[in-house]
Amino acid sequence: MYLKKILLLIVLIGLVIGGLFAYHIYGAIFNPNTAFNNKEEVLFIGSEDTFTDVKTMLSPLLKDMDSFLQIADQKGYAANVKAGKYVLTKGMNNNDIVNALRSANIPVKVAFNNQETIEDLAGRIASQIEPDSVALVKAFRQPDFLKGNGFNDDNMLAMYIPNSYEFFWNTSAKKFRDRMLKEYRRFWNDERQNQAKTLNLSPEEVISLAAIVHKETAKIEERPRVAGLYLNRIRERMLLQADPTVIYALKKHHNDFNIVIKRVLLKDLKIDSPYNTYKYAGIPPGPITMPDISAIDAVLKAEKHDYLYMVSNVENFGYHKFAKSLAQHNQNKVQYIRWINAQKITR
């Protein structure tokens, strides 16, 4: 009888201990374990980060690190850290946290436009995904990649079509570049290819011309007219004589794309550069900026007219006055010269 009581007591103690252990395990897995007050916190885990790095990131965000480590070890996460962007929401338990870190790498929106150099583009991209600008520039400029895909140092910027794209934050520099090549080819569908052929231009030439149109006018509705003017000049075998190309040539010559040039002087027109369309005929060897899609389509769907000349319209800022003859253009130009002199803009 006494032995039965002892055995019963042992069983009861075992049940209590087991219950406490189960309760502890349940709590470690399912009790909320976030220490932040915000609705959510974002973690960026790098490709070279270890579990120790992850613990450091999580330390200020969790109430009980030990319980997290226990679940992370049981679920095999400690030995299998994955890079990416992860979001923790307030009130998450350890099970949810580990599951999120294991399989919920969240894409980021990568947007870019209007960059003037490949280095500027790399800097813009580096602020949005993991690779730094050095790695991106190296991938962008890789000679075999450029040659194998019909690009060169002058026109490689044309491959990057300005838009908003979805990437994983830990996308490598080469994978980013390769994806942009696919987007470029997707952009140049049969319709756009045929439109370019009708103009006797390659896609790269269209983008280089679109870059000039983009720089000439910020007014989207005016871009097809400006594009039509330059296409007319090409057909007439006239120099494009686009001031933005001279400004680009000056920046490239001085290796300083932060120079602000508001007025092109007569002496500037003499700069010996293939980008100087006052000196060299045809479309420049590459884009002087990254044109908006609206500028690219403005070239492909250019307005048909007889205009050959244009000058800024000081009576309607942002727009231009167009002319079919040089005499008419010179009359339009008088008003602009008078205005710019009055503003005392010398550079």
C-alpha positions as CSV (number, residue, x, y, z in Angstrom):
1,M,0.0,0.0,0.0
2,Y,2.8,2.3,1.0
3,L,4.7,1.5,-2.2
4,K,1.6,2.3,-4.3
5,K,1.4,5.7,-2.7
6,I,5.1,6.3,-3.5
7,L,4.6,5.3,-7.1
8,L,1.5,7.4,-7.4
9,L,3.4,10.4,-6.0
10,I,6.2,9.8,-8.4
11,V,3.7,9.7,-11.3
12,L,2.1,12.9,-10.1
13,I,5.4,14.6,-9.8
14,G,6.3,13.4,-13.2
15,L,3.1,14.8,-14.6
16,V,3.7,18.1,-13.0
17,I,7.2,18.3,-14.2
18,G,6.1,17.2,-17.7
19,G,3.3,19.8,-17.6
20,L,5.7,22.5,-16.6
21,F,8.1,21.5,-19.3
22,A,5.3,21.4,-21.9
23,Y,4.1,24.7,-20.7
24,H,7.7,26.1,-21.1
25,I,8.0,24.7,-24.5
26,Y,4.6,26.0,-25.6
27,G,5.5,29.4,-24.2
28,A,8.9,29.4,-26.0
29,I,7.1,28.6,-29.3
30,F,3.8,30.4,-29.2
31,N,4.0,33.3,-26.7
32,P,4.6,36.8,-28.2
33,N,8.3,37.6,-28.1
34,T,8.6,41.1,-29.6
35,A,9.9,44.0,-27.6
36,F,9.2,46.9,-30.1
37,N,6.3,49.2,-30.1
38,N,6.1,49.9,-33.8
39,K,3.7,47.9,-36.0
40,E,6.7,46.2,-37.7
41,E,10.4,46.2,-37.9
42,V,12.5,45.4,-41.0
43,L,15.7,43.3,-41.0
44,F,18.2,43.4,-43.8
45,I,20.4,40.2,-43.5
46,G,23.4,40.4,-45.7
47,S,24.9,37.6,-47.8
48,E,27.9,37.3,-45.5
49,D,26.0,37.6,-42.3
50,T,26.2,34.8,-39.8
51,F,23.7,33.7,-37.1
52,T,25.8,35.7,-34.6
53,D,25.0,38.8,-36.8
54,V,21.3,37.9,-36.8
55,K,21.3,37.6,-33.0
56,T,22.9,41.1,-32.8
57,M,20.2,42.5,-35.1
58,L,17.4,40.8,-33.1
59,S,18.7,41.6,-29.6
60,P,16.9,45.0,-29.2
61,L,13.7,43.6,-30.9
62,L,13.1,40.5,-28.7
63,K,11.9,40.1,-25.1
64,D,13.5,36.7,-24.6
65,M,16.6,35.9,-26.7
66,D,17.1,32.5,-25.0
67,S,13.7,31.2,-26.0
68,F,14.3,32.4,-29.6
69,L,17.6,30.7,-29.7
70,Q,16.0,27.4,-28.5
71,I,13.4,27.4,-31.3
72,A,15.9,28.6,-33.9
73,D,18.1,25.7,-33.1
74,Q,15.3,23.2,-33.1
75,K,14.1,24.4,-36.5
76,G,17.6,24.3,-38.0
77,Y,17.7,28.1,-38.7
78,A,20.9,28.7,-36.7
79,A,22.8,26.7,-39.3
80,N,21.0,28.0,-42.3
81,V,20.8,31.8,-42.2
82,K,19.4,33.3,-45.4
83,A,20.1,36.8,-46.8
84,G,17.3,39.1,-47.7
85,K,14.8,41.6,-46.4
86,Y,12.5,40.4,-43.6
87,V,9.7,42.0,-41.7
88,L,8.8,41.2,-38.1
89,T,5.4,42.3,-36.9
90,K,4.5,43.3,-33.3
91,G,3.3,40.3,-31.3
92,M,5.0,37.6,-33.3
93,N,6.0,34.5,-31.4
94,N,9.3,32.7,-31.9
95,N,7.8,30.1,-34.2
96,D,6.5,32.9,-36.5
97,I,9.8,34.8,-36.3
98,V,11.9,31.8,-37.3
99,N,9.5,30.9,-40.1
100,A,9.7,34.4,-41.4
101,L,13.5,34.4,-41.3
102,R,13.6,31.1,-43.0
103,S,11.2,31.6,-45.9
104,A,9.7,35.1,-46.1
105,N,12.3,37.1,-48.0
106,I,10.3,40.1,-49.1
107,P,11.0,41.8,-52.6
108,V,11.9,45.5,-52.7
109,K,10.8,48.0,-55.3
110,V,13.8,49.3,-57.2
111,A,13.3,52.5,-59.2
112,F,15.6,54.6,-61.2
113,N,15.5,57.3,-63.9
114,N,17.4,60.2,-65.5
115,Q,20.9,59.1,-64.6
116,E,23.7,60.6,-66.7
117,T,26.4,58.1,-66.1
118,I,26.7,54.4,-65.3
119,E,28.3,55.4,-62.0
120,D,25.3,57.5,-61.1
121,L,23.0,54.5,-62.0
122,A,25.1,52.2,-59.8
123,G,24.9,54.6,-56.9
124,R,21.1,54.9,-57.2
125,I,20.8,51.1,-57.3
126,A,23.2,50.5,-54.4
127,S,20.9,52.6,-52.2
128,Q,18.1,50.1,-52.8
129,I,19.7,46.6,-52.9
130,E,22.6,44.9,-51.2
131,P,25.5,45.2,-53.7
132,D,27.6,48.3,-53.4
133,S,28.2,50.7,-56.3
134,V,31.7,49.3,-57.0
135,A,30.4,45.8,-57.6
136,L,27.5,47.2,-59.7
137,V,29.8,49.3,-61.9
138,K,32.1,46.3,-62.4
139,A,29.2,44.1,-63.5
140,F,27.8,46.9,-65.8
141,R,31.1,47.4,-67.5
142,Q,32.2,43.8,-67.9
143,P,33.7,43.7,-71.4
144,D,32.5,40.2,-72.4
145,F,28.9,41.0,-71.3
146,L,28.8,44.3,-73.2
147,K,30.4,42.8,-76.4
148,G,28.2,39.7,-76.3
149,N,25.0,41.7,-76.1
150,G,25.8,44.5,-78.6
151,F,26.7,47.3,-76.2
152,N,29.9,49.3,-75.6
153,D,31.2,51.9,-73.1
154,D,29.3,54.7,-74.9
155,N,25.8,53.2,-75.2
156,M,25.6,50.8,-72.2
157,L,23.4,53.1,-70.3
158,A,20.7,52.5,-72.9
159,M,20.2,49.0,-71.6
160,Y,18.6,50.2,-68.4
161,I,15.0,51.2,-69.1
162,P,13.8,53.7,-66.3
163,N,11.0,52.2,-64.4
164,S,10.1,50.5,-61.1
165,Y,11.1,46.8,-60.8
166,E,10.8,44.2,-58.1
167,F,13.9,42.5,-56.8
168,F,15.0,40.6,-53.8
169,W,17.2,42.9,-51.7
170,N,20.1,40.4,-51.8
171,T,20.2,40.2,-55.6
172,S,23.8,40.1,-56.8
173,A,25.2,42.8,-59.1
174,K,25.5,40.4,-62.0
175,K,21.9,39.1,-61.5
176,F,20.6,42.6,-61.4
177,R,22.4,43.4,-64.6
178,D,21.2,40.2,-66.3
179,R,17.6,40.9,-65.2
180,M,17.8,44.4,-66.7
181,L,19.0,43.0,-70.0
182,K,15.8,40.8,-70.0
183,E,13.7,43.9,-69.3
184,Y,15.4,45.8,-72.1
185,R,14.6,43.0,-74.6
186,R,11.1,42.8,-73.3
187,F,10.7,46.6,-73.7
188,W,11.9,46.3,-77.3
189,N,8.9,44.2,-78.4
190,D,8.0,43.7,-82.1
191,E,6.0,46.9,-82.2
192,R,8.8,49.1,-81.0
193,Q,11.3,47.2,-83.1
194,N,9.2,47.9,-86.2
195,Q,8.8,51.5,-85.3
196,A,12.5,51.9,-85.0
197,K,13.1,50.2,-88.3
198,T,10.7,52.6,-90.0
199,L,12.9,55.4,-88.8
200,N,16.0,53.6,-90.0
201,L,17.3,53.7,-86.4
202,S,18.5,51.0,-84.1
203,P,17.0,50.7,-80.6
204,E,20.2,52.2,-79.1
205,E,20.0,55.1,-81.6
206,V,16.4,55.7,-80.6
207,I,17.4,55.9,-77.0
208,S,20.3,58.2,-77.7
209,L,18.0,60.5,-79.6
210,A,15.3,60.2,-76.9
211,A,17.9,61.3,-74.4
212,I,18.3,64.6,-76.3
213,V,14.5,65.0,-76.5
214,H,14.3,64.4,-72.8
215,K,16.8,67.0,-72.0
216,E,15.3,69.5,-74.4
217,T,11.9,69.5,-72.8
218,A,10.3,68.3,-69.6
219,K,6.9,68.7,-71.1
220,I,5.7,65.2,-72.1
221,E,3.1,66.6,-74.5
222,E,5.8,68.5,-76.4
223,R,8.3,65.7,-76.8
224,P,6.8,64.1,-80.0
225,R,7.1,67.5,-81.7
226,V,10.7,68.0,-80.5
227,A,11.5,64.4,-81.7
228,G,9.9,65.1,-85.0
229,L,12.1,68.2,-85.4
230,Y,15.3,66.2,-84.9
231,L,14.2,63.4,-87.2
232,N,13.6,66.1,-89.8
233,R,17.1,67.4,-89.4
234,I,18.5,63.9,-89.7
235,R,16.5,63.4,-93.0
236,E,17.8,66.8,-94.3
237,R,21.4,65.8,-93.3
238,M,21.6,68.8,-91.0
239,L,23.5,68.9,-87.8
240,L,21.3,68.3,-84.8
241,Q,22.8,71.3,-83.0
242,A,21.3,70.3,-79.6
243,D,22.6,72.4,-76.7
244,P,22.2,69.5,-74.2
245,T,24.8,67.4,-76.1
246,V,27.3,70.3,-75.8
247,I,26.6,70.5,-72.1
248,Y,27.2,66.7,-71.8
249,A,30.4,67.0,-73.8
250,L,31.7,69.7,-71.5
251,K,30.8,67.6,-68.4
252,K,32.5,64.6,-69.9
253,H,35.6,66.6,-70.8
254,H,36.0,68.0,-67.3
255,N,35.0,64.6,-65.8
256,D,32.5,66.4,-63.6
257,F,28.8,65.7,-64.0
258,N,27.9,68.0,-61.2
259,I,28.7,71.1,-63.2
260,V,25.7,73.3,-63.6
261,I,25.6,74.9,-67.1
262,K,22.6,77.1,-67.8
263,R,23.9,78.8,-70.9
264,V,25.9,77.4,-73.8
265,L,28.4,79.9,-75.1
266,L,29.8,80.2,-78.7
267,K,33.2,79.0,-77.5
268,D,31.5,75.8,-76.1
269,L,30.4,74.9,-79.6
270,K,34.0,74.3,-80.6
271,I,34.6,71.4,-78.1
272,D,36.0,68.4,-80.0
273,S,33.7,65.6,-78.8
274,P,31.6,63.1,-80.7
275,Y,28.8,64.3,-78.4
276,N,29.0,67.8,-79.8
277,T,26.2,67.8,-82.3
278,Y,27.2,71.3,-83.5
279,K,30.4,69.7,-84.7
280,Y,29.6,66.1,-85.6
281,A,26.6,64.9,-87.7
282,G,24.1,62.3,-86.7
283,I,23.1,60.9,-83.4
284,P,25.7,60.8,-80.6
285,P,27.4,57.5,-79.9
286,G,25.4,57.0,-76.7
287,P,22.7,58.6,-74.5
288,I,23.5,61.8,-72.7
289,T,21.1,60.8,-70.0
290,M,18.7,58.0,-69.2
291,P,15.5,59.1,-71.0
292,D,12.1,58.5,-69.7
293,I,9.9,56.0,-71.5
294,S,7.8,58.9,-72.7
295,A,10.8,60.3,-74.5
296,I,11.6,57.0,-76.1
297,D,8.1,56.6,-77.3
298,A,8.0,60.2,-78.4
299,V,10.8,59.4,-80.9
300,L,9.1,56.2,-82.0
301,K,5.8,58.0,-82.5
302,A,7.2,61.4,-83.4
303,E,4.9,64.2,-84.7
304,K,5.0,64.7,-88.5
305,H,5.7,68.3,-89.4
306,D,8.1,70.6,-91.2
307,Y,9.8,72.2,-88.3
308,L,13.6,72.4,-88.3
309,Y,14.3,74.9,-85.6
310,M,13.3,75.7,-82.1
311,V,14.1,78.0,-79.2
312,S,12.8,78.3,-75.7
313,N,9.5,80.2,-75.4
314,V,10.0,82.9,-72.8
315,E,6.3,83.7,-72.9
316,N,5.4,80.2,-72.0
317,F,8.2,78.8,-69.9
318,G,9.0,75.1,-70.4
319,Y,7.8,75.1,-73.9
320,H,9.4,76.1,-77.3
321,K,8.8,78.2,-80.3
322,F,9.2,76.2,-83.5
323,A,10.1,77.4,-86.9
324,K,10.3,76.0,-90.5
325,S,12.9,78.4,-91.8
326,L,16.1,79.9,-90.4
327,A,14.7,83.4,-90.9
328,Q,11.7,82.7,-88.7
329,H,13.9,81.0,-86.2
330,N,16.2,84.0,-85.9
331,Q,13.2,86.2,-85.2
332,N,12.1,83.8,-82.4
333,K,15.6,83.7,-81.1
334,V,15.8,87.5,-80.6
335,Q,13.3,87.4,-77.8
336,Y,15.1,84.6,-76.1
337,I,18.5,86.2,-76.3
338,R,17.0,89.4,-74.9
339,W,15.4,87.6,-72.0
340,I,18.5,85.5,-71.1
341,N,20.7,88.6,-71.1
342,A,18.3,90.4,-68.9
343,Q,18.6,87.5,-66.4
344,K,22.4,88.0,-66.5
345,I,23.0,84.3,-67.0
346,T,26.5,84.1,-68.2
347,R,27.1,80.3,-67.7
